[in-house]
Amino acid sequence: MNDTKQKRSKPSPKRLSVLELIDISPNLRRVVLGGDDIAKFPEGCAGDYVKLMFTAEGRSDLSQLPAGAKPAMRTYTISEFDSQQQRLSIDMVLHHHGDIKNSEAGLAARWAANVAVGSEIMVGGPGQSAGIDKQVAQGVFVADMTALPALKQLVAKGQVTEQAQLLIEVNSEQDKQALELPEGISVQWLLRESETSLSDALSKLVWPEQEFVVWCACEFGNMRRIRALAAAQAGFQQRASYFSSYWKIGVSEDGHKLAKRQDAEQQSQQAGKTA
Ligand SMILES: Cc1cc2nc3c(=O)[nH]c(=O)nc-3n(C[C@H](O)[C@H](O)[C@H](O)COP(=O)(O)OP(=O)(O)OC[C@H]3O[C@@H](n4cnc5c(N)ncnc54)[C@H](O)[C@@H]3O)c2cc1C
């Protein structure tokens, strides 16, 4: 470890309250948070991620946690931030296999479906994700609904490449959103008909012939398949690209974190072998 490197201290959790609930589309709900602690978020933090904190039963009232127990954390992107109006928005996918109001959905999705204006929640962060190298002109940007807020912020902040193809997977036709895109950027919407529809579509993609980067954030298995597809292309610039899984089919965020760690270890072992 480099001792001279200053360790950035973790920001302490903030207490925020729900100001407004906006149903953006059938499977996406915007939760607008506010309160005095908004002042502790830095300007320009839209696109960063935060950690929402829950009890094991999915309540945001952490006074109900048993003594010594740690809260369950769920990661979300700040989709919009307005320091003047003291509003921080999070766009939450209402994923579920049965009734969203019951226990079949995850803690966070169920909270988003049931929460009322005025409820409070503890929020950790914000933290920043790595990006891509914009020096490369061509880019392929892949997102599912969980990563759409992050992708929209990349576009808004001019962090996509000059010529970019966006491939966005949504759960239904009604979940497509109107995007304001600069010239040179095209979008292809894909419907999530099966677990692999995103990676299937990518397998049919005409990849750029010149050097290109990839920004990809979606389900774990899809991310791995897309990463392998990209790696097989001649112009792919791996070091300048970004791949992240945002969730994993069949496991909660805690199980997903373990899978991510194992995947990162495998990746660095492979890189070691090929170096
Ligand atoms: C950096 C980062 C930013 C993210 N930003 C956002 C964001 O802005 N908006 C957003 O909605 N999500 C976002 N996510 C994804 C979100 O953290 C996960 O979807 C999380 O697992 C949801 O928690 P949960 O409590 O609802 O479900 P969990 O308790 O974690 O999981 C319960 C079950 O639901 C399944 N599941 C989880 N998510 C989904 C899904 N999207 N679709 C279908 N099944 C699912 C799991 O496979 C599991 O079987 C982000 C993740 C990361 C790493």
The ligand as a Tripos MOL2 file, in Angstrom:
@<TRIPOS>MOLECULE
LIG
   53    58     1     0     0
SMALL
NO_CHARGES

@<TRIPOS>ATOM
      1 C1        -23.3190    1.7930   -9.0570 C.3       1 LIG1
      2 C2        -24.7640    1.2710   -9.0940 C.ar      1 LIG1
      3 C3        -25.7960    2.1370   -9.3880 C.ar      1 LIG1
      4 C4        -27.1250    1.6710   -9.4470 C.ar      1 LIG1
      5 N1        -28.1180    2.5560   -9.7480 N.ar      1 LIG1
      6 C5        -29.4080    2.1330   -9.8160 C.ar      1 LIG1
      7 C6        -30.4650    3.0480  -10.1280 C.ar      1 LIG1
      8 O1        -30.2590    4.2440  -10.3080 O.2       1 LIG1
      9 N2        -31.7310    2.5550  -10.2110 N.ar      1 LIG1
     10 C7        -32.0080    1.2170   -9.9860 C.ar      1 LIG1
     11 O2        -33.1810    0.8280  -10.0490 O.2       1 LIG1
     12 N3        -31.0230    0.3410   -9.6630 N.ar      1 LIG1
     13 C8        -29.7460    0.7690   -9.5610 C.ar      1 LIG1
     14 N4        -28.7490   -0.1140   -9.2500 N.ar      1 LIG1
     15 C9        -29.1150   -1.5280   -9.0680 C.3       1 LIG1
     16 C10       -29.6820   -1.8410   -7.6660 C.3       1 LIG1
     17 O3        -28.6830   -1.5490   -6.6940 O.3       1 LIG1
     18 C11       -30.0360   -3.3530   -7.6000 C.3       1 LIG1
     19 O4        -31.0490   -3.6250   -8.5210 O.3       1 LIG1
     20 C12       -30.4200   -3.7880   -6.1970 C.3       1 LIG1
     21 O5        -30.1940   -5.1720   -6.1190 O.3       1 LIG1
     22 C13       -31.8750   -3.5090   -5.8580 C.3       1 LIG1
     23 O6        -32.0860   -3.8590   -4.5030 O.3       1 LIG1
     24 P1        -33.3930   -4.6090   -4.0150 P.3       1 LIG1
     25 O7        -33.3530   -4.5430   -2.5190 O.co2     1 LIG1
     26 O8        -34.5780   -4.0720   -4.7160 O.co2     1 LIG1
     27 O9        -33.1920   -6.1090   -4.4820 O.3       1 LIG1
     28 P2        -32.1820   -7.2210   -3.8160 P.3       1 LIG1
     29 O10       -32.6300   -7.5070   -2.4170 O.co2     1 LIG1
     30 O11       -30.8060   -6.7490   -3.9890 O.co2     1 LIG1
     31 O12       -32.4990   -8.4710   -4.7180 O.3       1 LIG1
     32 C14       -33.6820   -9.2630   -4.5380 C.3       1 LIG1
     33 C15       -33.9830  -10.0180   -5.8350 C.3       1 LIG1
     34 O13       -34.3460   -9.0940   -6.8460 O.3       1 LIG1
     35 C16       -33.5470   -9.2930   -8.0060 C.3       1 LIG1
     36 N5        -33.2550   -7.9710   -8.6250 N.ar      1 LIG1
     37 C17       -32.5040   -6.9470   -8.1280 C.ar      1 LIG1
     38 N6        -32.5040   -5.9030   -8.9780 N.ar      1 LIG1
     39 C18       -33.2650   -6.2780  -10.0430 C.ar      1 LIG1
     40 C19       -33.6570   -5.6390  -11.2440 C.ar      1 LIG1
     41 N7        -33.2840   -4.3840  -11.5580 N.pl3     1 LIG1
     42 N8        -34.4690   -6.3210  -12.1100 N.ar      1 LIG1
     43 C20       -34.8910   -7.6000  -11.8490 C.ar      1 LIG1
     44 N9        -34.5500   -8.2580  -10.6900 N.ar      1 LIG1
     45 C21       -33.7530   -7.6000   -9.8110 C.ar      1 LIG1
     46 C22       -32.2700   -9.9750   -7.5150 C.3       1 LIG1
     47 O14       -31.7010  -10.7630   -8.5340 O.3       1 LIG1
     48 C23       -32.7900  -10.8220   -6.3590 C.3       1 LIG1
     49 O15       -33.2700  -12.0570   -6.8430 O.3       1 LIG1
     50 C24       -27.4140    0.3080   -9.1660 C.ar      1 LIG1
     51 C25       -26.3610   -0.5650   -8.8310 C.ar      1 LIG1
     52 C26       -25.0530   -0.0900   -8.8040 C.ar      1 LIG1
     53 C27       -23.9330   -1.0490   -8.4420 C.3       1 LIG1
@<TRIPOS>BOND
     1     1     2 1
     2     2     3 ar
     3     2    52 ar
     4     3     4 ar
     5     4     5 ar
     6     4    50 ar
     7     5     6 ar
     8     6     7 ar
     9     6    13 1
    10     7     8 2
    11     7     9 ar
    12     9    10 ar
    13    10    11 2
    14    10    12 ar
    15    12    13 ar
    16    13    14 ar
    17    14    15 1
    18    14    50 ar
    19    15    16 1
    20    16    17 1
    21    16    18 1
    22    18    19 1
    23    18    20 1
    24    20    21 1
    25    20    22 1
    26    22    23 1
    27    23    24 1
    28    24    25 2
    29    24    26 1
    30    24    27 1
    31    27    28 1
    32    28    29 2
    33    28    30 1
    34    28    31 1
    35    31    32 1
    36    32    33 1
    37    33    34 1
    38    33    48 1
    39    34    35 1
    40    35    36 1
    41    35    46 1
    42    36    37 ar
    43    36    45 ar
    44    37    38 ar
    45    38    39 ar
    46    39    40 ar
    47    39    45 ar
    48    40    41 1
    49    40    42 ar
    50    42    43 ar
    51    43    44 ar
    52    44    45 ar
    53    46    47 1
    54    46    48 1
    55    48    49 1
    56    50    51 ar
    57    51    52 ar
    58    52    53 1
@<TRIPOS>SUBSTRUCTURE
     1 LIG1         1 GROUP 0 **** ****
